[in-house]
Amino acid sequence: MNERQIFKSEGFTVVEIIVVLAIIGVITSIIIFNIGSERKNSALLRSAQNLSLNLRQVENYALSSKVFKTEGVPCGWGIHFSGTGSTSYIIFADLVVSAASCSNQDFVRNPDGSEDFEAVNLESGITISGLSNGLSDVIFIPPDPIVKFRFTPDDQSQTSASITLTNKDGAPRVININKTGFISSP
């Protein structure tokens, strides 16, 4: 046996181990960074899809003449937005005002909360960053349902509205709705 063969050892050198550990560290940090960003984007997508779903649910309430508490069938169902920067919105029933008929209805949420059906919170880190032309209410009026928008200041000529949600990174998701009830899904 040759002396060189006796002292030859199999294994890794220190340099090879350091290189492998450095590569693993770089890959791990890239994955961890992307997971955090992806969580924010996923929360934004879920919130936008939930808002679209709630708009469709309100439309279905109007189509099916859903009864509100013990008040009977309302003149419409809607969603109220408190303004940009908010992290929630309110589903409400537009009730008949003091024995009047629905033809005389103002189609706006009562500020005292008596018409509120459900408050919906957006996921953590998601805010309503844009409401077209000061949009405050989207109301579905049966039986068609016709869609009415309430803007601040009031502008009855608008045939569509958009709601923009953003996450902490500023990534936007826009939900559009028009007077015929078409709701864009993100």
Salt bridges, closest charged atoms under 4 A:
ASP116 OD1 - ARG109 NE 2.75
GLU123 OE2 - ARG46 NE 2.69
ASP137 OD1 - HIS80 ND1 2.60
ASP154 OD2 - ARG150 NH1 3.40
ASP169 OD1 - LYS40 NZ 3.27
